[in-house]
């Protein structure tokens, strides 16, 4: 997943889930962790970090 896709997904989650977007991303991370899917885990870590960054910018 490239940076553009990560930002797009993070923005979509924020629009859909508001303040709970980070929780949703963390839950997805855990789902992939349970599967032992390192690529999936890495993707959701990046999405989570992007959500946090966007949330800081938006105040």
MARKOLKE-298340 format. One record per residue (C-alpha): x, y, z. Coordinates in steps of 0.05 Angstrom, whole numbers, padded with zeros to 5 digits, always signed. Layout:
<rs>
XYZ
...
</rs>
This chain:
<rs>
+00000+00000+00000
+00030+00066-00020
+00026+00131+00020
-00032+00158-00021
-00074+00096-00007
-00056+00099+00067
-00078+00172+00072
-00142+00158+00033
-00160+00099+00078
-00145+00139+00141
-00188+00197+00117
-00245+00149+00100
-00242+00117+00169
-00243+00185+00202
-00304+00205+00161
-00340+00140+00177
-00320+00131+00250
-00299+00199+00275
-00261+00195+00340
-00266+00119+00338
-00225+00114+00273
-00161+00096+00311
-00198+00042+00349
-00224+00012+00284
-00153+00013+00254
-00125-00019+00318
-00178-00073+00314
-00158-00088+00242
-00086-00093+00264
-00105-00144+00317
-00144-00184+00265
-00083-00189+00221
-00039-00203+00282
-00082-00263+00299
-00073-00288+00228
+00002-00279+00232
-00001-00233+00172
+00058-00186+00178
+00041-00147+00115
-00030-00135+00139
-00004-00114+00207
+00045-00065+00176
-00010-00035+00133
-00055-00022+00192
+00001+00007+00234
+00013+00058+00179
-00061+00073+00175
-00064+00082+00250
-00004+00129+00250
-00036+00169+00194
-00102+00174+00231
-00064+00201+00291
-00026+00251+00248
-00090+00275+00214
-00125+00281+00281
-00070+00325+00309
-00074+00371+00248
-00149+00377+00254
-00147+00389+00328
</rs>
